[in-house]
């Protein structure tokens, strides 16, 4: 099991869909779980004061029964947050004070509900973007920022700290290995820490592909983030067989063997790197389990099959799975050794 292979390195996690239990036999490989959607604002509080905890409660109970750590995802984000959060009863934008009150109520209600049962929370998600007008990577233009101000992130982390002092608090973002955005994320978290605000980890979303980002870029990002004294989490990991600008549909009926080999080599290189930095990496979480459940089948090209995960659509381990069983050896050798060990 992957969780046993990496027991001395880091947690091995997966993202759970609402129908996560369909993959139950495969889930033995994991010892951490993140809710893909069921703990976002629109799922937990679709209308003012109407909290819906059933699916999240079921997931946490499942995790507890199977010895898995739970990561809460996500408290504050510009997506999947209902419009009502930012409007008053007349449809006008609420005041700074009103939005801060709603933020505090949501964070403290949600975290309070699961206090002591969730290892850590993605408190703020994806707050950095490129501003074409200024040519800089800076805080994303969202209702949170427009109404509250740049300090909305500080308030979110303070509310989270108050809600559950024992839970770890994370900042999570994508393209976190790309140098300009990497530096902006570093500056954001450093600014919070300098103000005495607790941030325990930075989540580097691993929505990567066969070529990008380079191993060296990921290494540099891990070193930079960990220099702040925080843990690094590799979150939302999947390796698309398409580069971002490739909008073709070249593999509608399955991956050629050569591409499977290329993906396996990419996963092996990533996990060699992760093992090198296991002293600062706390968790590696895959954004799904089987290829047919991946969000990449619909993004950025709708209804285009992608093959980014460790298990195929039937739940069979792919070369990429065998590649990370022991990333220092060829995957075909791992397959033979692992199978024999399992049979013994």
LOVEXMI-384483 format. One record per residue (C-alpha): residue number from 1; residue in one letter; x, y, z. Coordinates in nm, 4 decimals. Layout:
(rec NUM,A,(X,Y,Z))
...
# end
This chain:
(rec 1,X,(0.0000,0.0000,0.0000))
(rec 2,X,(0.1262,0.3468,-0.0877))
(rec 3,X,(0.0548,0.4798,0.2597))
(rec 4,X,(0.2842,0.2116,0.4020))
(rec 5,X,(0.5563,0.2632,0.1428))
(rec 6,X,(0.5686,0.6335,0.2300))
(rec 7,X,(0.4885,0.5988,0.5990))
(rec 8,X,(0.8227,0.7536,0.6971))
(rec 9,X,(0.8017,1.0305,0.4380))
(rec 10,X,(0.4596,1.1982,0.4177))
(rec 11,X,(0.0879,1.1346,0.4148))
(rec 12,X,(-0.0608,0.9988,0.0922))
(rec 13,X,(-0.3985,1.1577,0.0265))
(rec 14,X,(-0.6789,1.1619,-0.2277))
(rec 15,X,(-0.9666,1.3931,-0.3126))
(rec 16,X,(-1.3084,1.2442,-0.2379))
(rec 17,X,(-1.6024,1.3012,-0.4652))
(rec 18,X,(-1.9524,1.2710,-0.3237))
(rec 19,X,(-1.9503,0.9109,-0.4505))
(rec 20,X,(-1.6049,0.8383,-0.3116))
(rec 21,X,(-1.7112,0.5081,-0.1568))
(rec 22,X,(-1.7361,0.3487,-0.5028))
(rec 23,X,(-1.3571,0.3184,-0.5007))
(rec 24,X,(-1.3389,0.1721,-0.1543))
(rec 25,X,(-1.0911,-0.1127,-0.2284))
(rec 26,X,(-0.8457,0.1358,-0.3791))
(rec 27,X,(-0.8724,0.3712,-0.0854))
(rec 28,X,(-0.6628,0.1386,0.1282))
(rec 29,X,(-0.3634,0.3073,-0.0347))
(rec 30,X,(-0.4381,0.6400,0.1343))
(rec 31,X,(-0.4158,0.7788,0.4859))
(rec 32,X,(-0.5445,1.1306,0.4156))
(rec 33,X,(-0.8524,1.2641,0.2395))
(rec 34,X,(-0.9605,1.6044,0.1101))
(rec 35,X,(-1.3187,1.6786,0.0116))
(rec 36,X,(-1.3167,1.7720,-0.3561))
(rec 37,X,(-1.6336,1.9807,-0.3341))
(rec 38,X,(-1.8481,1.8856,-0.0376))
(rec 39,X,(-1.6803,2.1193,0.2131))
(rec 40,X,(-1.6857,2.4316,-0.0042))
(rec 41,X,(-1.9142,2.7184,0.0915))
(rec 42,X,(-2.1894,2.6462,-0.1634))
(rec 43,X,(-2.2130,2.2874,-0.0372))
(rec 44,X,(-2.2059,2.3660,0.3355))
(rec 45,X,(-2.4110,2.6885,0.3436))
(rec 46,X,(-2.6049,2.7337,0.0184))
(rec 47,X,(-2.8413,2.9867,0.1798))
(rec 48,X,(-2.7965,3.2226,0.4753))
(rec 49,X,(-2.7766,3.0267,0.7977))
(rec 50,X,(-2.8747,2.7004,0.6248))
(rec 51,X,(-2.5863,2.4673,0.6973))
(rec 52,X,(-2.5781,2.1246,0.5345))
(rec 53,X,(-2.3271,1.8968,0.7015))
(rec 54,X,(-2.4507,1.5503,0.6045))
(rec 55,X,(-2.2070,1.4743,0.3207))
(rec 56,X,(-1.9093,1.6250,0.5017))
(rec 57,X,(-2.0045,1.4397,0.8188))
(rec 58,X,(-2.0252,1.1118,0.6258))
(rec 59,X,(-1.6810,1.1712,0.4770))
(rec 60,X,(-1.5225,1.2501,0.8120))
(rec 61,X,(-1.6828,0.9467,0.9710))
(rec 62,X,(-1.5543,0.7316,0.6850))
(rec 63,X,(-1.2050,0.8733,0.7332))
(rec 64,X,(-1.2148,0.8078,1.1063))
(rec 65,X,(-1.3244,0.4488,1.0514))
(rec 66,X,(-1.0385,0.3925,0.8040))
(rec 67,X,(-0.7562,0.5709,0.9861))
(rec 68,X,(-0.7370,0.8695,0.7512))
(rec 69,X,(-0.6528,1.2300,0.8315))
(rec 70,X,(-0.9049,1.4851,0.6992))
(rec 71,X,(-0.8129,1.8083,0.5209))
(rec 72,X,(-1.0872,2.0721,0.5033))
(rec 73,X,(-1.1146,2.2365,0.1599))
(rec 74,X,(-1.1815,2.5268,0.1463))
(rec 75,X,(-1.3078,2.8061,0.3741))
(rec 76,X,(-1.2529,3.1216,0.1647))
(rec 77,X,(-1.2414,3.1105,-0.2167))
(rec 78,X,(-1.3685,3.3243,-0.5014))
(rec 79,X,(-1.5379,3.0250,-0.6683))
(rec 80,X,(-1.8230,2.8068,-0.5429))
(rec 81,X,(-1.9286,3.0772,-0.2995))
(rec 82,X,(-2.2980,3.1726,-0.3346))
(rec 83,X,(-2.3778,3.5238,-0.4552))
(rec 84,X,(-2.5868,3.5915,-0.1447))
(rec 85,X,(-2.2711,3.6006,0.0656))
(rec 86,X,(-2.1822,3.9371,-0.0881))
(rec 87,X,(-2.5338,4.0879,-0.1169))
(rec 88,X,(-2.7946,4.2303,0.1187))
(rec 89,X,(-3.1674,4.1569,0.1086))
(rec 90,X,(-3.2089,4.4202,-0.1653))
(rec 91,X,(-2.9366,4.2730,-0.3852))
(rec 92,X,(-2.6856,4.5465,-0.3083))
(rec 93,X,(-2.3256,4.4803,-0.2099))
(rec 94,X,(-2.2898,4.4442,0.1658))
(rec 95,X,(-2.0588,4.6550,0.3793))
(rec 96,X,(-1.7120,4.5523,0.4923))
(rec 97,X,(-1.8425,4.4942,0.8448))
(rec 98,X,(-2.1318,4.2771,0.7248))
(rec 99,X,(-1.9086,4.0608,0.5049))
(rec 100,X,(-1.6529,4.0177,0.7828))
(rec 101,X,(-1.9365,3.9048,1.0100))
(rec 102,X,(-2.0520,3.6492,0.7519))
(rec 103,X,(-1.6970,3.5269,0.7038))
(rec 104,X,(-1.6500,3.4862,1.0781))
(rec 105,X,(-1.9816,3.3091,1.1237))
(rec 106,X,(-1.9133,3.0647,0.8410))
(rec 107,X,(-1.5571,2.9823,0.9433))
(rec 108,X,(-1.6391,2.9401,1.3111))
(rec 109,X,(-1.9567,2.7398,1.2474))
(rec 110,X,(-1.7879,2.5027,1.0026))
(rec 111,X,(-1.4632,2.4591,1.1922))
(rec 112,X,(-1.6506,2.4414,1.5202))
(rec 113,X,(-1.8686,2.1624,1.3881))
(rec 114,X,(-1.5650,1.9484,1.3044))
(rec 115,X,(-1.3305,2.0696,1.5759))
(rec 116,X,(-1.0758,1.8046,1.6679))
(rec 117,X,(-1.1701,1.5878,1.3694))
(rec 118,X,(-0.9985,1.7783,1.0869))
(rec 119,X,(-0.6186,1.7849,1.0722))
(rec 120,X,(-0.5977,2.1104,0.8791))
(rec 121,X,(-0.7880,2.3570,0.6622))
(rec 122,X,(-0.7224,2.5333,0.3351))
(rec 123,X,(-0.8225,2.8634,0.4912))
(rec 124,X,(-0.7765,3.0722,0.1766))
(rec 125,X,(-0.7567,2.9301,-0.1734))
(rec 126,X,(-0.6132,3.0852,-0.4904))
(rec 127,X,(-0.5876,3.4493,-0.3812))
(rec 128,X,(-0.3055,3.5423,-0.6215))
(rec 129,X,(-0.3480,3.6203,-0.9924))
(rec 130,X,(-0.1740,3.8064,-1.2731))
(rec 131,X,(-0.2920,4.1629,-1.3206))
(rec 132,X,(-0.2418,4.2563,-1.6860))
(rec 133,X,(-0.2933,4.6239,-1.6082))
(rec 134,X,(0.0010,4.6393,-1.3678))
(rec 135,X,(0.2040,4.3514,-1.5103))
(rec 136,X,(0.2323,4.2036,-1.1616))
(rec 137,X,(0.1157,3.8995,-0.9691))
(rec 138,X,(-0.0978,4.0345,-0.6872))
(rec 139,X,(-0.4127,3.9755,-0.4884))
(rec 140,X,(-0.6982,3.8519,-0.7064))
(rec 141,X,(-0.9817,4.0950,-0.7714))
(rec 142,X,(-1.2672,3.9204,-0.5882))
(rec 143,X,(-1.5705,4.0355,-0.3883))
(rec 144,X,(-1.3786,3.9416,-0.0729))
(rec 145,X,(-1.1040,4.1875,-0.1579))
(rec 146,X,(-1.3239,4.4589,-0.3080))
(rec 147,X,(-1.5595,4.4718,-0.0091))
(rec 148,X,(-1.3289,4.3964,0.2840))
(rec 149,X,(-0.9938,4.5073,0.1486))
(rec 150,X,(-0.6525,4.3462,0.1171))
(rec 151,X,(-0.6667,4.2395,0.4814))
(rec 152,X,(-0.9488,3.9899,0.4217))
(rec 153,X,(-0.6904,3.7095,0.4207))
(rec 154,X,(-0.5583,3.8164,0.7597))
(rec 155,X,(-0.9091,3.8099,0.9030))
(rec 156,X,(-0.9778,3.4663,0.7575))
(rec 157,X,(-0.6697,3.3173,0.9222))
(rec 158,X,(-0.7412,3.4906,1.2528))
(rec 159,X,(-1.0997,3.3605,1.2570))
(rec 160,X,(-0.9742,3.0110,1.1739))
(rec 161,X,(-0.7159,3.0235,1.4516))
(rec 162,X,(-0.9866,3.1236,1.6987))
(rec 163,X,(-1.2270,2.8573,1.5744))
(rec 164,X,(-0.9904,2.5636,1.6242))
(rec 165,X,(-0.6482,2.6468,1.7732))
(rec 166,X,(-0.5318,2.2880,1.7257))
(rec 167,X,(-0.6101,2.2616,1.3527))
(rec 168,X,(-0.3358,2.3349,1.1000))
(rec 169,X,(-0.3986,2.6340,0.8737))
(rec 170,X,(-0.2910,2.6390,0.5079))
(rec 171,X,(-0.2737,2.8730,0.2125))
(rec 172,X,(-0.3369,2.6817,-0.1137))
(rec 173,X,(-0.2765,2.7893,-0.4758))
(rec 174,X,(-0.2050,2.6652,-0.8289))
(rec 175,X,(0.0971,2.7394,-1.0522))
(rec 176,X,(0.2839,2.7667,-0.7246))
(rec 177,X,(0.6088,2.6478,-0.8857))
(rec 178,X,(0.6088,2.9215,-1.1528))
(rec 179,X,(0.8634,3.1823,-1.0466))
(rec 180,X,(0.6630,3.5084,-1.0611))
(rec 181,X,(0.3574,3.3637,-0.8890))
(rec 182,X,(0.5764,3.1610,-0.6535))
(rec 183,X,(0.7398,3.4815,-0.5317))
(rec 184,X,(0.3997,3.6489,-0.4828))
(rec 185,X,(0.2754,3.3537,-0.2765))
(rec 186,X,(0.5927,3.3652,-0.0702))
(rec 187,X,(0.5463,3.7383,-0.0079))
(rec 188,X,(0.1818,3.6893,0.0890))
(rec 189,X,(0.2545,3.4189,0.3455))
(rec 190,X,(0.5638,3.5980,0.4766))
(rec 191,X,(0.3524,3.9092,0.5283))
(rec 192,X,(0.1022,3.7112,0.7329))
(rec 193,X,(0.3739,3.5505,0.9432))
(rec 194,X,(0.5433,3.8873,1.0014))
(rec 195,X,(0.2151,4.0134,1.1480))
(rec 196,X,(0.2025,3.7232,1.3901))
(rec 197,X,(-0.0686,3.5387,1.2000))
(rec 198,X,(-0.0284,3.1627,1.2110))
(rec 199,X,(0.0139,2.9821,0.8805))
(rec 200,X,(0.1254,2.6216,0.9150))
(rec 201,X,(0.1619,2.5189,0.5542))
(rec 202,X,(0.1553,2.6183,0.1888))
(rec 203,X,(-0.0352,2.3960,-0.0494))
(rec 204,X,(0.1264,2.3658,-0.3918))
(rec 205,X,(-0.1473,2.2494,-0.6250))
(rec 206,X,(0.0025,1.9828,-0.8491))
(rec 207,X,(-0.2167,2.0245,-1.1563))
(rec 208,X,(0.0839,1.9552,-1.3749))
(rec 209,X,(0.1481,1.7802,-1.7072))
(rec 210,X,(0.4165,1.5719,-1.8737))
(rec 211,X,(0.6415,1.8734,-1.9271))
(rec 212,X,(0.5484,2.1581,-1.6975))
(rec 213,X,(0.6660,2.2659,-1.4468))
(rec 214,X,(1.0244,2.1474,-1.4448))
(rec 215,X,(1.1533,1.9398,-1.1571))
(rec 216,X,(1.4006,2.2166,-1.0813))
(rec 217,X,(1.1226,2.4764,-1.0599))
(rec 218,X,(0.9295,2.2588,-0.8160))
(rec 219,X,(1.2464,2.2069,-0.6117))
(rec 220,X,(1.3130,2.5811,-0.5937))
(rec 221,X,(0.9544,2.6480,-0.4832))
(rec 222,X,(0.9698,2.3842,-0.2099))
(rec 223,X,(1.2950,2.5333,-0.0804))
(rec 224,X,(1.1604,2.8884,-0.0897))
(rec 225,X,(0.8340,2.8095,0.0873))
(rec 226,X,(0.9942,2.5894,0.3506))
(rec 227,X,(1.2450,2.8682,0.4263))
(rec 228,X,(0.9510,3.0451,0.5941))
(rec 229,X,(0.9402,2.7692,0.8539))
(rec 230,X,(0.6111,2.6291,0.7228))
(rec 231,X,(0.5387,2.2814,0.5910))
(rec 232,X,(0.4838,2.2208,0.2207))
(rec 233,X,(0.1867,2.0209,0.0984))
(rec 234,X,(0.1641,1.8864,-0.2556))
(rec 235,X,(-0.2088,1.9219,-0.3127))
(rec 236,X,(-0.4434,1.8365,-0.5988))
(rec 237,X,(-0.1793,1.6262,-0.7766))
(rec 238,X,(-0.2556,1.4967,-1.1240))
(rec 239,X,(-0.0358,1.4725,-1.4331))
(rec 240,X,(-0.2278,1.5546,-1.7501))
(rec 241,X,(-0.1151,1.4006,-2.0777))
(rec 242,X,(-0.1912,1.7355,-2.2432))
(rec 243,X,(0.0056,2.0566,-2.2022))
(rec 244,X,(-0.2075,2.3595,-2.1169))
(rec 245,X,(-0.2104,2.5012,-2.4691))
(rec 246,X,(-0.2845,2.1669,-2.6347))
(rec 247,X,(-0.6604,2.1587,-2.6930))
(rec 248,X,(-0.6570,1.8520,-2.9181))
(rec 249,X,(-0.8258,1.5220,-2.8351))
(rec 250,X,(-0.5567,1.2780,-2.9409))
(rec 251,X,(-0.6427,0.9916,-2.7073))
(rec 252,X,(-1.0206,0.9424,-2.7135))
(rec 253,X,(-0.9940,0.5646,-2.6724))
(rec 254,X,(-0.7005,0.5244,-2.4373))
(rec 255,X,(-0.3327,0.6073,-2.3961))
(rec 256,X,(-0.0630,0.4627,-2.6209))
(rec 257,X,(0.1961,0.2617,-2.4345))
(rec 258,X,(0.4664,0.5194,-2.5056))
(rec 259,X,(0.2631,0.7960,-2.3402))
(rec 260,X,(0.1894,0.5757,-2.0397))
(rec 261,X,(0.5642,0.5208,-2.0065))
(rec 262,X,(0.6270,0.8942,-2.0321))
(rec 263,X,(0.3722,0.9641,-1.7597))
(rec 264,X,(0.5207,0.6949,-1.5374))
(rec 265,X,(0.8654,0.8493,-1.5748))
(rec 266,X,(0.7229,1.1896,-1.4861))
(rec 267,X,(0.5565,1.0560,-1.1703))
(rec 268,X,(0.8774,0.8773,-1.0726))
(rec 269,X,(1.0769,1.1990,-1.1103))
(rec 270,X,(0.8237,1.3885,-0.8998))
(rec 271,X,(0.8316,1.1336,-0.6193))
(rec 272,X,(1.2102,1.1175,-0.6191))
(rec 273,X,(1.1980,1.4907,-0.5577))
(rec 274,X,(0.9286,1.4611,-0.2904))
(rec 275,X,(1.1321,1.1997,-0.1052))
(rec 276,X,(1.4355,1.4293,-0.1146))
(rec 277,X,(1.2260,1.6897,0.0675))
(rec 278,X,(1.0250,1.4626,0.2936))
(rec 279,X,(1.1595,1.6582,0.5921))
(rec 280,X,(0.9493,1.9577,0.4844))
(rec 281,X,(0.6701,1.7923,0.2808))
(rec 282,X,(0.3889,1.6828,0.5102))
(rec 283,X,(0.1420,1.5451,0.2558))
(rec 284,X,(0.1013,1.4492,-0.1102))
(rec 285,X,(-0.2638,1.4426,-0.2175))
(rec 286,X,(-0.3874,1.3142,-0.5544))
(rec 287,X,(-0.6870,1.4985,-0.6973))
(rec 288,X,(-0.8902,1.1830,-0.7452))
(rec 289,X,(-0.8339,0.8102,-0.7620))
(rec 290,X,(-0.9417,0.6742,-1.1028))
(rec 291,X,(-0.9025,0.8472,-1.4376))
(rec 292,X,(-1.2749,0.8502,-1.5087))
(rec 293,X,(-1.3376,1.0562,-1.1933))
(rec 294,X,(-1.0870,1.3289,-1.2772))
(rec 295,X,(-1.1985,1.6867,-1.3307))
(rec 296,X,(-0.9419,1.6985,-1.6128))
(rec 297,X,(-1.1861,1.5046,-1.8335))
(rec 298,X,(-1.3817,1.8293,-1.8564))
(rec 299,X,(-1.1172,2.1023,-1.8151))
(rec 300,X,(-0.9903,2.2900,-2.0055))
(rec 301,X,(-1.1583,2.0949,-2.2869))
(rec 302,X,(-1.5113,1.9677,-2.2122))
(rec 303,X,(-1.5653,1.5938,-2.2545))
(rec 304,X,(-1.2045,1.5211,-2.3529))
(rec 305,X,(-1.0728,1.2052,-2.1854))
(rec 306,X,(-0.7597,1.2684,-1.9837))
(rec 307,X,(-0.5552,1.0135,-1.7924))
(rec 308,X,(-0.3891,1.2022,-1.5062))
(rec 309,X,(-0.4164,0.9638,-1.2107))
(rec 310,X,(-0.2638,0.6384,-1.0865))
(rec 311,X,(-0.5544,0.4055,-1.1666))
(rec 312,X,(-0.7326,0.3597,-1.4981))
(rec 313,X,(-1.1060,0.3797,-1.5541))
(rec 314,X,(-1.1516,0.0205,-1.4375))
(rec 315,X,(-0.9492,0.0762,-1.1222))
(rec 316,X,(-0.6397,-0.1082,-1.2444))
(rec 317,X,(-0.2985,0.0297,-1.1440))
(rec 318,X,(-0.1268,0.2086,-1.4318))
(rec 319,X,(0.2481,0.2237,-1.4992))
(rec 320,X,(0.2383,0.5532,-1.3074))
(rec 321,X,(0.1284,0.3649,-0.9963))
(rec 322,X,(0.4135,0.1180,-1.0241))
(rec 323,X,(0.6540,0.4053,-1.0915))
(rec 324,X,(0.5967,0.5586,-0.7487))
(rec 325,X,(0.6065,0.2289,-0.5583))
(rec 326,X,(0.9825,0.2782,-0.5804))
(rec 327,X,(1.0669,0.5825,-0.7918))
(rec 328,X,(1.4364,0.4925,-0.7912))
(rec 329,X,(1.3833,0.1822,-1.0076))
(rec 330,X,(1.2071,0.1169,-1.3432))
(rec 331,X,(0.8339,0.0674,-1.2976))
(rec 332,X,(0.8306,-0.2792,-1.4573))
(rec 333,X,(1.0705,-0.4036,-1.1914))
(rec 334,X,(0.8479,-0.2586,-0.9200))
(rec 335,X,(0.5473,-0.4354,-1.0652))
(rec 336,X,(0.7167,-0.7717,-1.0398))
(rec 337,X,(0.8593,-0.7183,-0.6921))
(rec 338,X,(0.5434,-0.5657,-0.5500))
(rec 339,X,(0.3205,-0.8390,-0.6895))
(rec 340,X,(0.5431,-1.1089,-0.5443))
(rec 341,X,(0.5538,-0.9347,-0.2082))
(rec 342,X,(0.1756,-0.9109,-0.2024))
(rec 343,X,(0.1330,-1.2779,-0.2862))
(rec 344,X,(0.3775,-1.3815,-0.0161))
# end
